[in-house]
Amino acid sequence: SILETITPNPTSNNTIISYKLNGVQSAYITIMGYYGGNNTSNNYILDTNNSEISIDITNYQNGFYTLALICDGQIVDAKTLIKQ
């Protein structure tokens, strides 16, 4: 299971995250802030029958965020998202 693409990146409002899940029971994406003093952490449950999710980050502070893909309780992939 992997995170495939984040578009657009950087973004200021909505971003579409494409993912591929391989036979998992449950999956979610967590978005964690790690730069510029923001400690935001939000989880987004994924539909295991789909391959992308649109997330509105308009209310996030500008900075760098880590997107982690968690499948069946294990972090399996991570990417960086830039909020402008």
Secondary structure, 3 states (H helix, E strand, C coil): CEEEEEECCCECCEEEEEEECCCCCCEEEEEEECCCCCCCEEEEECCCCCCEEEEECCCCCCEEEEEEEEECCEEEEEEEEEEC
